[in-house]
């Protein structure tokens, strides 16, 4: 392989880090440990109590099943009380950032491991959060071109108000965006099918959710991944009663969530999602698009438009068009576990943090929160980038610092030893000599302390300025090194962030083909703790 995968877990908040490490203070907010087989087994009875054969058939009806999945496996999944591992992401351009793919493969590998552990079929499911309305977060992605420049690809704002992404069809401009991607990616033995896939997935008239699902499905469906669209008719039909129940219990659930947010604070953590006064865990489509519902006396009010709406009106709108009513980020996991027999959710750092807020919200709806499994994190280091790192004597961690700091340190290291020693001696001599001068001068006149101190500071400042100028001269002589550093940093930390949060999967797919996905599958191991007798 012409690349290496540095596989680990992403960095996150103190709560996320404590959950990963099994710290006792984080434990009460979760359903056991992600590394303990007993945590997964503990959920089986409660899942089975809610999902008989008919309920499991309805759950399958809400999924897009990949072609080639053995129908007998689906029958066994029903008959042998199968369960589900879910993960998910809001739609993104060109398949979203790399970590969406990583979440999917993490879920596939966890499902495989749990199938043996639990002795029953386990299906991996990717939940496409197509009801999300954050266009600005979903409308762009990045690739690195053949000149090692970072290229931002963005769909122009269609001018829609804050509508759900599944409501916004893409215009003619999407074809130009895909072609821009094609022009900036190298032509390789693998590039044509992947670029053709982008052209097929992202075309005028489809939505970002449609394109996102098609791209990820092409990569994950061969691994057995099923998909659930938050805005599909089957999902909305099965989740409708829960959403209306949440509306009727909004005040009690707000109090519950506030109590748990306070408990997090008492344990030394911060709530990932703020609990707002009067806010309901639901959105309703109103005059300003998808709007958060707030309690207003015995009625409700929409956040942005200030439209007043009664509970009866909300129900009538939802009956007329189920897509008008949708869950917020805290209720969405409860919706998933209502529709599907979920045993575990593969989460990123932010998701892991907000799951800590909703354990009792699950219980309020008669559910148990699934075990949260932290997704794998990857830094892809291509061979040509590894050569630059080795030549510069840098590791991945050091690249996270600002570019100018790394360059200055490199130049300081490259400074001739005689210059370094001379500067150090001069500064030391001035510092020590000024102490003797200060003692002698103040014995003559105490008011001389100020002038002597100023003279010392001026001299030291002058030497420091001289050192900076010398470093700048070294930097100019080492422009090649600086250029290599810039390229390495752009590949591994584009925009100052880990590559998995910025780059689109197609960047690596056109270079390495399916070998890239195969390598991820192989490296994403699921190591659970040994069970004691």
C-alpha positions as CSV (number, residue, x, y, z in Angstrom):
1,X,0.0,0.0,0.0
2,X,1.2,3.5,-0.7
3,X,-0.5,4.8,2.4
4,X,-0.6,4.0,6.1
5,X,-3.6,4.3,8.5
6,X,-3.0,5.7,11.9
7,X,-6.1,4.3,13.7
8,X,-7.3,5.4,17.1
9,X,-10.3,7.2,18.6
10,X,-11.1,10.9,18.1
11,X,-10.3,13.5,20.7
12,X,-13.2,15.1,22.5
13,X,-14.6,16.7,25.6
14,X,-13.6,15.6,29.1
15,X,-16.8,13.6,29.3
16,X,-16.0,11.8,26.1
17,X,-12.5,11.0,27.2
18,X,-13.7,9.8,30.6
19,X,-16.3,7.5,28.9
20,X,-13.6,6.1,26.7
21,X,-11.3,5.5,29.7
22,X,-14.1,3.9,31.9
23,X,-13.8,6.7,34.5
24,X,-16.3,6.1,37.3
25,X,-17.8,9.6,37.2
26,X,-19.0,9.2,33.6
27,X,-20.5,5.8,34.1
28,X,-24.0,6.8,35.5
29,X,-24.8,8.7,32.3
30,X,-24.5,5.7,30.0
31,X,-25.7,2.1,29.6
32,X,-22.6,0.3,30.7
33,X,-19.2,0.2,29.2
34,X,-18.5,0.1,25.4
35,X,-15.8,-2.5,26.1
36,X,-17.8,-4.8,28.3
37,X,-19.7,-7.7,26.6
38,X,-22.1,-7.7,29.6
39,X,-23.3,-4.2,28.7
40,X,-24.6,-5.4,25.3
41,X,-26.2,-8.5,26.7
42,X,-28.0,-6.5,29.4
43,X,-30.1,-4.8,26.7
44,X,-31.4,-8.0,25.0
45,X,-34.3,-8.7,27.3
46,X,-35.7,-5.2,27.1
47,X,-35.3,-5.1,23.3
48,X,-37.0,-8.5,22.9
49,X,-39.9,-7.4,25.1
50,X,-40.7,-4.6,22.7
51,X,-39.9,-6.3,19.4
52,X,-41.8,-9.5,18.4
53,X,-41.6,-11.0,14.9
54,X,-44.2,-8.5,13.5
55,X,-42.4,-5.5,15.0
56,X,-39.1,-6.7,13.5
57,X,-40.8,-7.1,10.1
58,X,-42.0,-3.5,10.4
59,X,-38.5,-2.4,11.3
60,X,-37.1,-4.1,8.2
61,X,-39.8,-2.4,6.1
62,X,-38.3,1.0,7.2
63,X,-34.8,0.1,5.9
64,X,-33.2,0.2,2.5
65,X,-31.7,-3.3,2.2
66,X,-28.6,-3.6,0.1
67,X,-28.8,-5.6,-3.1
68,X,-27.2,-9.0,-2.6
69,X,-28.0,-9.4,1.0
70,X,-29.2,-13.0,1.4
71,X,-33.0,-13.0,2.0
72,X,-32.5,-16.0,4.3
73,X,-30.3,-13.8,6.5
74,X,-33.2,-11.4,6.8
75,X,-35.6,-14.3,7.7
76,X,-33.1,-15.5,10.3
77,X,-32.9,-11.9,11.7
78,X,-36.6,-12.0,12.3
79,X,-36.9,-15.6,13.6
80,X,-33.7,-15.5,15.8
81,X,-34.6,-12.1,17.4
82,X,-32.0,-10.1,15.5
83,X,-30.9,-6.7,16.7
84,X,-29.3,-3.6,15.2
85,X,-26.2,-1.4,15.5
86,X,-26.9,2.1,14.2
87,X,-24.8,5.1,13.3
88,X,-25.7,8.2,11.3
89,X,-24.8,11.5,10.0
90,X,-26.5,14.5,8.4
91,X,-26.2,14.6,4.6
92,X,-23.1,16.2,3.0
93,X,-21.7,17.0,-0.4
94,X,-19.9,14.2,-2.2
95,X,-20.5,11.8,0.6
96,X,-19.7,14.2,3.4
97,X,-16.5,14.2,5.3
98,X,-14.3,11.1,5.7
99,X,-15.5,10.4,9.2
100,X,-19.0,9.6,7.9
101,X,-17.4,6.7,6.1
102,X,-15.4,5.8,9.2
103,X,-18.6,5.7,11.3
104,X,-20.2,3.4,8.8
105,X,-17.3,0.9,8.8
106,X,-17.1,1.1,12.6
107,X,-20.8,0.1,12.7
108,X,-20.2,-2.8,10.3
109,X,-17.3,-4.2,12.3
110,X,-19.1,-3.8,15.6
111,X,-22.2,-5.6,14.2
112,X,-19.9,-8.5,13.0
113,X,-18.3,-8.7,16.5
114,X,-21.7,-8.6,18.4
115,X,-23.2,-11.2,16.1
116,X,-20.8,-13.8,17.5
117,X,-21.0,-12.4,21.0
118,X,-24.8,-12.4,21.3
119,X,-25.4,-15.5,19.1
120,X,-28.0,-13.8,17.0
121,X,-28.0,-11.8,13.8
122,X,-27.0,-8.2,14.0
123,X,-27.6,-5.7,11.2
124,X,-25.6,-2.5,10.8
125,X,-27.8,0.5,9.9
126,X,-26.8,4.0,8.8
127,X,-29.4,6.7,9.7
128,X,-29.4,9.5,7.2
129,X,-30.5,12.6,9.1
130,X,-32.2,14.2,6.1
131,X,-34.5,16.3,8.3
132,X,-31.6,18.4,9.4
133,X,-31.9,22.0,8.2
134,X,-28.3,23.3,8.5
135,X,-27.6,24.0,4.9
136,X,-24.4,25.9,5.6
137,X,-22.9,22.9,7.2
138,X,-23.9,20.4,4.5
139,X,-23.3,22.4,1.3
140,X,-19.5,22.1,1.0
141,X,-16.6,19.7,1.1
142,X,-12.9,19.7,0.2
143,X,-10.4,17.8,-2.0
144,X,-6.7,18.4,-2.5
145,X,-5.7,18.9,-6.2
146,X,-2.7,17.6,-8.1
147,X,-0.7,20.7,-7.1
148,X,-1.4,20.0,-3.4
149,X,-3.8,22.9,-3.0
150,X,-6.9,22.6,-0.9
151,X,-10.0,23.1,-3.0
152,X,-13.3,24.0,-1.5
153,X,-16.3,22.7,-3.4
154,X,-19.6,24.3,-2.5
155,X,-23.2,24.2,-3.7
156,X,-24.6,27.8,-4.1
157,X,-27.3,28.7,-1.6
158,X,-30.7,27.9,-3.3
159,X,-32.3,30.7,-1.4
160,X,-34.6,28.4,0.7
161,X,-35.4,29.4,4.2
162,X,-34.4,26.9,7.0
163,X,-36.1,23.9,5.3
164,X,-35.1,20.3,5.9
165,X,-32.5,19.1,3.5
166,X,-34.8,16.5,2.0
167,X,-37.1,19.4,0.9
168,X,-34.4,21.2,-1.1
169,X,-33.8,19.9,-4.7
170,X,-30.4,20.7,-6.2
171,X,-30.3,23.1,-9.1
172,X,-28.3,23.0,-12.3
173,X,-25.2,24.3,-10.4
174,X,-24.6,20.9,-8.9
175,X,-23.3,19.6,-12.2
176,X,-20.6,22.3,-12.2
177,X,-19.6,21.4,-8.7
178,X,-19.1,17.8,-9.6
179,X,-17.1,18.7,-12.7
180,X,-15.0,21.0,-10.6
181,X,-14.2,18.0,-8.3
182,X,-13.4,15.9,-11.4
183,X,-11.0,18.4,-12.8
184,X,-9.1,18.7,-9.5
185,X,-8.7,15.0,-8.9
186,X,-6.0,13.0,-10.6
187,X,-6.7,10.7,-13.5
188,X,-5.9,7.2,-12.2
189,X,-6.9,3.6,-12.9
190,X,-9.6,4.1,-10.3
191,X,-10.9,7.6,-10.9
192,X,-13.5,7.1,-13.7
193,X,-16.0,4.9,-11.8
194,X,-15.8,7.0,-8.7
195,X,-16.3,10.3,-10.6
196,X,-19.1,8.7,-12.6
197,X,-20.7,7.7,-9.3
198,X,-20.6,11.3,-8.2
199,X,-22.2,12.5,-11.4
200,X,-25.0,9.9,-11.0
201,X,-25.6,10.7,-7.3
202,X,-25.5,14.5,-7.4
203,X,-27.5,15.8,-10.3
204,X,-30.2,18.5,-10.7
205,X,-33.5,17.6,-9.1
206,X,-32.1,15.3,-6.3
207,X,-31.4,16.5,-2.8
208,X,-28.1,16.5,-0.8
209,X,-29.7,13.6,1.2
210,X,-30.3,11.6,-2.0
211,X,-26.7,12.1,-3.2
212,X,-25.2,11.4,0.2
213,X,-27.1,8.2,0.6
214,X,-26.2,6.9,-2.9
215,X,-22.4,7.6,-2.4
216,X,-22.2,6.0,1.0
217,X,-24.4,3.1,-0.1
218,X,-22.0,2.4,-3.0
219,X,-19.2,2.0,-0.4
220,X,-21.0,0.4,2.6
221,X,-23.8,-1.7,1.1
222,X,-21.2,-4.3,-0.1
223,X,-20.3,-4.7,3.5
224,X,-23.9,-5.4,4.5
225,X,-24.9,-1.9,5.6
226,X,-28.6,-1.0,5.5
227,X,-29.9,2.5,5.4
228,X,-32.7,4.4,7.1
229,X,-33.8,7.8,5.8
230,X,-35.3,10.0,8.6
231,X,-37.8,11.4,6.1
232,X,-39.0,8.1,4.6
233,X,-42.7,7.4,4.8
234,X,-42.1,4.2,6.7
235,X,-39.9,5.9,9.3
236,X,-42.4,8.7,9.7
237,X,-45.3,6.3,10.1
238,X,-43.6,4.3,12.8
239,X,-42.3,7.4,14.7
240,X,-45.5,9.5,14.5
241,X,-47.0,8.3,17.8
242,X,-43.8,8.9,19.7
243,X,-43.5,12.5,18.4
244,X,-47.1,13.3,19.4
245,X,-46.5,11.7,22.8
246,X,-43.4,14.0,23.2
247,X,-45.6,17.0,22.5
248,X,-48.0,16.1,25.2
249,X,-45.2,15.5,27.8
250,X,-43.0,18.4,26.8
251,X,-43.0,20.2,30.1
252,X,-42.2,17.1,32.2
253,X,-39.4,16.0,29.8
254,X,-37.9,19.5,29.9
255,X,-37.7,19.3,33.7
256,X,-36.2,15.8,33.4
257,X,-33.6,16.9,30.9
258,X,-32.7,19.9,33.0
259,X,-32.2,17.8,36.1
260,X,-29.8,15.5,34.1
261,X,-27.9,18.5,32.7
262,X,-27.5,19.7,36.3
263,X,-26.2,16.2,37.3
264,X,-23.6,16.4,34.6
265,X,-22.5,19.8,35.9
266,X,-22.3,18.4,39.5
267,X,-20.1,15.6,38.1
268,X,-17.7,18.2,36.6
269,X,-19.0,18.0,33.0
270,X,-20.7,20.4,30.6
271,X,-24.0,19.6,28.8
272,X,-23.4,19.3,25.1
273,X,-26.9,20.5,24.2
274,X,-28.3,23.4,26.2
275,X,-31.8,22.9,27.7
276,X,-33.7,26.0,26.8
277,X,-36.7,27.4,28.8
278,X,-40.0,26.2,27.3
279,X,-38.3,24.4,24.4
280,X,-40.0,21.2,23.1
281,X,-37.8,18.4,21.6
282,X,-39.6,18.8,18.3
283,X,-39.5,20.9,15.1
284,X,-42.5,21.9,13.0
285,X,-42.4,23.3,9.5
286,X,-43.7,26.9,9.7
287,X,-43.5,30.2,7.9
288,X,-39.7,30.3,8.5
289,X,-39.0,26.7,7.5
290,X,-38.2,24.0,10.1
291,X,-38.8,25.8,13.4
292,X,-38.3,24.7,17.0
293,X,-41.5,24.4,19.0
294,X,-41.8,26.3,22.4
295,X,-44.4,26.0,25.0
296,X,-46.5,29.1,25.4
297,X,-49.1,28.7,28.1
298,X,-51.5,26.0,27.1
299,X,-50.4,26.4,23.4
300,X,-47.2,26.4,21.5
301,X,-45.1,29.0,19.6
302,X,-42.7,28.5,16.7
303,X,-39.2,29.9,17.4
304,X,-38.4,32.2,14.5
305,X,-41.8,33.2,13.1
306,X,-43.5,33.5,16.5
307,X,-46.5,31.8,15.0
308,X,-48.9,30.6,17.7
309,X,-50.1,27.0,17.2
310,X,-52.2,24.7,19.4
311,X,-51.6,21.1,20.2
312,X,-54.6,20.2,18.0
313,X,-53.2,22.2,15.1
314,X,-49.8,20.4,15.4
315,X,-51.5,17.1,15.3
316,X,-53.6,18.0,12.3
317,X,-50.5,19.2,10.4
318,X,-48.7,16.0,11.2
319,X,-51.6,13.9,10.1
320,X,-51.9,15.8,6.9
321,X,-48.2,15.6,6.2
322,X,-46.1,13.5,8.6
323,X,-42.9,15.2,7.3
324,X,-43.9,18.5,9.0
325,X,-43.1,17.2,12.5
326,X,-39.6,16.0,13.4
327,X,-37.4,15.3,16.4
328,X,-34.6,17.5,17.7
329,X,-31.1,16.1,18.3
330,X,-32.0,14.8,21.8
331,X,-35.1,13.0,20.7
332,X,-33.8,11.5,17.5
333,X,-31.9,8.6,19.2
334,X,-35.2,7.8,21.0
335,X,-37.0,7.7,17.7
336,X,-34.3,5.2,16.3
337,X,-34.7,2.9,19.3
338,X,-38.5,3.1,19.0
339,X,-38.5,1.9,15.3
340,X,-35.5,-0.5,15.5
341,X,-34.2,-3.0,18.1
342,X,-31.1,-1.0,18.6
343,X,-28.4,-2.6,20.8
344,X,-25.6,0.0,20.2
345,X,-25.0,3.3,18.5
346,X,-21.6,4.2,17.0
347,X,-20.9,7.8,17.9
348,X,-18.5,10.6,17.5
349,X,-17.3,12.7,20.4
350,X,-20.1,15.2,20.3
351,X,-22.8,12.5,20.0
352,X,-21.3,10.6,22.9
353,X,-21.5,13.7,25.0
354,X,-25.1,14.5,24.2
355,X,-26.2,10.9,24.7
356,X,-25.1,11.4,28.4
357,X,-28.1,13.8,28.6
358,X,-30.8,11.5,27.5
359,X,-30.6,8.2,29.4
360,X,-33.7,9.1,31.4
361,X,-35.5,10.4,28.3
362,X,-35.2,6.9,26.8
363,X,-36.6,5.5,30.1
364,X,-39.5,8.0,30.0
365,X,-40.5,6.5,26.7
366,X,-40.2,3.0,28.0
367,X,-36.8,2.3,26.4
368,X,-33.2,1.6,27.5
369,X,-30.5,3.7,26.0
370,X,-28.2,1.6,23.7
371,X,-24.5,1.1,24.4
372,X,-22.5,3.9,22.9
373,X,-19.6,2.7,20.9
374,X,-17.0,5.4,20.0
375,X,-16.2,5.4,16.3
376,X,-12.7,4.8,14.9
377,X,-10.6,7.8,14.0
378,X,-8.0,7.7,11.2
379,X,-5.2,9.8,9.9
380,X,-4.3,8.6,6.4
381,X,-0.6,9.2,5.7
382,X,0.3,8.7,2.0
383,X,3.8,7.5,1.3
384,X,4.9,10.8,-0.3
385,X,3.7,12.6,2.9
386,X,5.4,10.2,5.1
387,X,8.7,10.9,3.3
388,X,8.2,14.7,4.0
389,X,7.5,14.0,7.7
390,X,10.6,11.8,8.1
391,X,12.8,14.3,6.3
392,X,11.5,17.1,8.5
393,X,11.7,15.0,11.6
394,X,8.1,15.7,12.5
395,X,5.3,13.5,13.8
396,X,1.5,13.8,13.5
397,X,1.1,15.4,16.8
398,X,3.6,18.2,16.1
399,X,1.7,19.1,12.9
400,X,-1.3,20.2,14.9
401,X,0.5,23.4,16.0
402,X,0.2,26.6,13.9
403,X,2.4,26.6,10.8
404,X,4.4,29.7,11.8
405,X,5.3,28.1,15.2
406,X,6.6,24.9,13.6
407,X,8.6,26.9,11.0
408,X,10.1,29.0,13.7
409,X,11.1,26.0,15.7
410,X,12.6,24.3,12.7
411,X,14.6,27.5,11.8
412,X,15.8,27.8,15.4
413,X,17.0,24.2,15.2
414,X,18.7,25.0,12.0
415,X,20.5,28.0,13.4
416,X,24.3,27.5,13.4
417,X,25.5,26.4,16.7
418,X,28.1,29.2,17.0
419,X,25.4,31.8,16.5
420,X,23.1,30.1,19.1
421,X,25.9,29.9,21.7
422,X,27.0,33.5,21.1
423,X,23.5,34.8,21.5
424,X,23.0,32.8,24.6
425,X,26.2,34.0,26.1
426,X,25.5,37.6,25.3
427,X,22.0,37.4,26.9
428,X,23.4,35.6,29.9
429,X,26.2,38.2,30.3
430,X,23.8,41.1,30.1
431,X,21.5,39.5,32.6
432,X,24.2,38.7,35.1
433,X,26.2,41.9,34.5
434,X,23.1,44.0,35.0
435,X,22.6,42.5,38.5
436,X,26.1,43.6,39.5
437,X,25.6,47.0,38.0
438,X,22.2,47.4,39.7
439,X,23.7,46.7,43.1
440,X,26.6,49.1,42.6
441,X,24.5,51.9,41.1
442,X,21.7,51.8,43.7
443,X,24.4,52.0,46.4
444,X,25.3,55.4,44.9
445,X,21.7,56.5,44.3
446,X,18.5,54.3,44.7
447,X,16.8,56.3,41.9
448,X,19.3,54.7,39.4
449,X,17.4,51.4,39.6
450,X,15.0,52.4,36.9
451,X,17.6,53.6,34.3
452,X,19.7,50.5,34.8
453,X,16.7,48.1,34.6
454,X,15.6,49.9,31.4
455,X,19.1,49.6,29.9
456,X,19.1,45.8,30.7
457,X,15.6,45.3,29.1
458,X,16.6,47.3,26.0
459,X,19.7,45.3,25.5
460,X,17.9,42.0,25.9
461,X,15.1,43.1,23.6
462,X,17.7,44.1,21.0
463,X,19.3,40.6,21.2
464,X,15.9,39.0,20.9
465,X,15.2,41.1,17.8
466,X,18.5,40.1,16.3
467,X,17.6,36.4,17.0
468,X,14.3,36.9,15.2
469,X,16.0,38.4,12.2
470,X,18.6,35.5,12.1
471,X,15.7,33.0,12.3
472,X,14.0,34.8,9.4
473,X,17.2,34.5,7.4
474,X,17.4,30.8,8.1
475,X,13.7,30.5,7.1
476,X,14.4,32.1,3.7
477,X,17.3,29.7,3.2
478,X,15.0,26.8,4.1
479,X,12.1,27.6,1.8
480,X,12.0,24.0,0.5
481,X,11.5,22.7,4.0
482,X,8.8,25.2,4.7
483,X,7.0,24.2,1.5
484,X,7.2,20.5,2.4
485,X,5.8,21.3,5.9
486,X,3.0,23.3,4.3
487,X,2.0,20.4,2.0
488,X,2.2,17.8,4.9
489,X,0.1,20.0,7.1
490,X,-2.5,20.6,4.4
491,X,-2.9,16.9,3.8
492,X,-3.1,15.9,7.5
493,X,-4.6,19.0,9.1
494,X,-6.4,21.0,6.3
495,X,-8.0,24.2,7.6
496,X,-6.3,23.4,10.9
497,X,-8.5,20.4,11.6
498,X,-8.0,16.6,11.3
499,X,-8.4,15.5,7.7
500,X,-11.3,13.2,8.5
501,X,-13.4,16.3,9.3
502,X,-12.6,18.1,6.1
503,X,-11.7,15.9,3.1
504,X,-14.2,14.0,1.0
505,X,-13.7,10.2,0.7
506,X,-13.4,10.5,-3.1
507,X,-10.0,12.1,-2.6
508,X,-8.5,8.8,-1.5
509,X,-10.8,6.6,-3.5
510,X,-9.6,7.9,-6.9
511,X,-6.0,7.3,-5.8
512,X,-6.2,3.8,-4.2
513,X,-9.6,2.4,-5.3
514,X,-11.4,-0.1,-3.1
515,X,-8.0,-1.0,-1.5
516,X,-8.7,2.1,0.7
517,X,-12.0,0.7,2.0
518,X,-10.6,-2.8,2.4
519,X,-7.7,-1.4,4.5
520,X,-10.1,0.5,6.8
521,X,-12.2,-2.7,7.3
522,X,-9.1,-4.7,8.2
523,X,-7.8,-2.1,10.6
524,X,-11.1,-1.3,12.4
525,X,-10.9,-4.0,15.0
526,X,-13.4,-4.3,17.8
527,X,-11.6,-5.4,20.9
528,X,-13.9,-6.1,23.9
529,X,-12.8,-7.0,27.4
530,X,-12.5,-10.6,28.3
531,X,-15.5,-12.0,30.2
532,X,-14.9,-13.3,33.7
533,X,-16.6,-16.6,34.8
